[in-house]
Amino acid sequence: METYKKPIFFILLALCLTPFISAPLALAMGIALAVFIGNPFAAQSSKAVKWLLKAAIVGLGFGMNFYSAVKAGKGGLLFTIGTVVLVFVAGYLLGRLLKIDPKTSYLISSGTAICGGSAIAAVAPVTGADQKQISVALGTVFTLNALALLLFPAVGHLAGLSQYQFGLWSAIAIHDTSSVVGAASAYGSEALQVATTVKLGRALWIIPLSLFTVALRKGSKNKISIPYFILLFMAAMLVGTLFPHYGEAYSLLTFLAKKMLIVTLFLIGTGLSLETIRSVGAKVFLQGTLLWLIISAVSLATIIIAY
């Protein structure tokens, strides 16, 4: 089997560039590869994901209207604030109830409230969390994030959500930006615009969250990670809106960005190995699952009633 690992990896990677592979299917392919065969390029895949995701999101910006996106972002602002507070309060209470290590509990709450692995990576150095605590938190959020991408479009159709409603719901209740964009792109173009804008606005909460964590740690000197690529995404939207006569070029960039996103999700899936799943303790996974179910159910009910 070792001989065939690399050819199988490249065949599946090439399939992601065809019209037949959707975002959820790409993630599922990656997970299947990780579980049954293993990723022969694990280290390279992890590095590639960071850059590919940022490039894909910026590319998607060229296909979005800046003013519509800002309007969507404003519409979800108060909702975002309320759900962030809800997750942290619920996470603190669940952590105490389940007697989970405070740092691990805080990392899981951060990943659920803001933007998955990116929030955990940003906050972890400030909290002083060790590698095991970081790995357990990432494993929990990563596993649930993969499930969300696979399940949310089906639930959205079952609940009869509009494009706007689904975009808002996925941005609030799915952990990582990659899966939010993947789920929304599978649902429709309006859902994609709403989801991307609201989620990236949510990701900016990494900054106040990191500053708050520094205050809790009484002045930790560790570096705060700021998601500067969001500014490039906004610039891409602005360029596409102000100079519409380059529409063909924008369409090409958007097409390439969507392909890049599918490749990114495949590579993300290859990181979800059995070892990753086994590394997560039952109590920690229970906290992450309960937090995810709380935010998913509360946000879905609110969206159906109020939006």
N, C-alpha and C positions, 0 to 999 in steps of 0.2 A: 504493500500500500504506500510505503514511503516514496517509491519511485513515481507514483502517479499523483502525489499531492500537488506539485507545482503545475502540471498540465491541467488538472481539474480546476485549480484556482483561476488560471488564466482563461479557461473556457467559460466559467461562470462569470468572470469579470467582463468578458467580451459580450456575453448575453445581456448584461445590464445596459449595453449601448444600443440594443435593438428595441424596436417599438413594442415588443411582446412582454417586457418586464416592467411591472409597476413598482412604486416605492415599497408597499408592504411585501410584495413578492421578493424584491431584492433583499430586504431585511431577513425574510424567512430563509432565503438561499444561503445567506451569510451565516445564519445561526446553524443551519443544517451542516454546512461545511465545518464549522467549529466543533460541533458535537460529534459528528461521525468520522471526520477525517483529521481535522485540525488545520489551523492556518499556518502555512509554511513561511509566511511573511508577516508574522504578528507584529514585530517591532516597527517595520516599515509602514504597515497598515495604520497603526496608531498615530504615527507622525503625519501620514498623508491625510487622515480624517480631519485634523485640525485646520489644515489649509484648504482642503477641498470644500468643506462646509462653509467657510467664510467666503470663498470665491463664488460658490453657488448662490449664496444669499445675496451678495452684491449683484451678481448677474440677473437674478430675479427682479431686482429693483428697477431695472431698465424697462420692464414690462408693466410697471404699476404707475398709476396716476398719483402724484404727490399729494394733491389736495384731498382726493378721496381717502388716501391712506391716513392723512392727518385727522380727517373727520372720524374715521374708524378708530384711530388711536385714542382720540378724545372720548369717544363713546364708551370705550372700555377702561378708561383711567380709574374712575372711582371703584368700579367692579374689581379691577386688579388690586388696588390698595386693600379693599375689604378681604379678598381671598388670601393675600399675602399674610395679613394679620391673623386670619382664621387658621392658616396652616401652622404658623409658629406657636400659637396658643395651644392648638390641638397636639402638635408635636411635643411640646414641653410636658403637657399633661400625660400623654401616652408614654413618653420616656420615663416619667416618674412612676407611673402605674406598672409598667413592665420591667422596671429596674434596669434600664439600659444605660450603659456608659454615657455620661452627659455629652462628651465630645462627639461620639458617634450619632447620638440622637439629634444633636444640633446640625450636624452635616446632612443628615437625611431630611430634616425639616427644611434646610436651606435649598437642597436639591429639588424638593417637591414644591416649595413656594416660588422659586425664581426660575431657574432654567437648568435643572438636572446636573449633569457632570460639570458643566462650566461653573456653576455656583459653588459646588463642592470644591473644585480645584482652586477657586478664588479665595474661599474662606478658610480652607484647611491650613495653610501656612500661618494665618493669623491666629487660629485657635491653638496651634501647637500640637495638632493631632499627629499621631504616628502613622506609619505606612499601613499597618493592619487596620486601623480605624478608617483610614481613607479608602482602602480597598473594599472593606465591608460595606461602607456607605455607597460607593460607586457601584458595586455589584448589585445591591438592592434596587437602587434607582434605575440602573441600566436594564435589569430584568423587567421591571414594571413598565419602563418606557417602551421596551420592545412589544410587550403585550398591548399597550395602549395604541400603538400605531396599527397593529393588526385588528384590534377590536372596534376602535372609535368610528371609522366610516360606516360599519354595519349598524352600530347602535344609532348613529346619526340618522341614517335612512329609516330605521325602525321607528324612531321617535318623530320622524317627519320634520327634522330641523331644516330651516332655510339655509342658503349659502352663508349669510351673515351670522346666523346663530351658530352654525357648526364651526365657522372660523373663530368666533369668539370663544366657544366652548373648548376647542382643541388648544387654543393659546393659553387658556387658564388651567386646564386639567392634565395636559400631557407634559412630561418633564422637560425633555431636551428639545432644543430648537429644530434639530434635524427631523425628529419624528413629527413635530407639529407641522412643519412644512410638507413632509411626506404625506401625512394623513389629509391635510387640507388640499394638496394638489390632486389627490385621488377623488376628492369631493367636488371640486369645481374651481374655476378661476376667481370668482368673487370670494369664496372661502379662503383661497390661498392668500389673496391680498389682505383680508382682514386678519387672518391668523398670523401672518408674517409680521405685520405692523404691530399688532398688540403684543405678540411674543417678544419682539425685539425691544419694545418699550418696557416690557416686564424685565427683560435681561438687564436693563440699565439699573435695576434695583440692586445689582451686584455692588455698585459703588456705595450707596448708603448702608447696605448690609455689612460690607467690609469695614466701614468706618464705625458702625455700631459694635461690631465684633472687637475692633481695636479698643474701643472704650470699655467693653466688658473685660478685656484682657489687660486693662490698665496700661495702655500705651505700647502695645506690641510694635516692634520696629520692622516686622516683616512686610514685604512689598505687597501692595494691593493691585490686583489684576483688573484692568479697565478694558471693556470690549470696544476698542476703537473702530472695529470693522463696521459697527452699526452706523457710524457717521458716513462711511463709504456707501452703505446701502441707501441712506437718505439722499446722498449726493447723486447716486444713480437714478433714483426716482425723480429727482428734481431735473436732471439733464433730460430724461425721457419725456418729462412733461413740458419743459420749456422749448425743446427742440424736436417737435413731433415729426418733422420732415425726414428724419433718419429712421423712420419706422421699420424698414426692412432690416437694418443693422440691429435694432433693438430686438426684433423678433428672433434673429439668429442668436443673439446673446442669451435671450431667455430660454431658447431651445437647448443651447449648450449647458446652461445653468441647471435645467431640469435633469439632463443626462448626468451631469456632475453630481447632483443630489442623489440620484438612484445609485450611482457608484459608491458614494459616501455611505449610504445606508447599508449597502452590501458589506462594505469594509467594517462598519460598526457591528453588524451582525456576526462577523467572523471573530469578534472579540468576546462574544458571549459563550464561553466554553463551559463544560461541566465543572471544571475547577472553579470558575468564577461563581457559579451557582452554589457549589458546595461550601465556598468560603463564607457565605452569608448565614449567620445563625438564625434559628427559628424566631426568636423574640425580635431581633432586628428586622427581619423580613416581615414579621407581623405588623410592626410599627409602620414600616414603609407602605405596606398594603392598605392598612386602615387609613393612613393619611391620604393615600391616593383615592380610595373609595369615598372618603369624606368630601374632598375637594371636587371630585367628579360628580357626585350626587348633588351636592349643594349648588355648584355652579350650573349644572344642567337644569335643575328645578328653577333657579333664578332666571336663567335665560329663557326658558319656556314661558314663564309668567310675565317677565318684564320686557323682553325683547321680541 
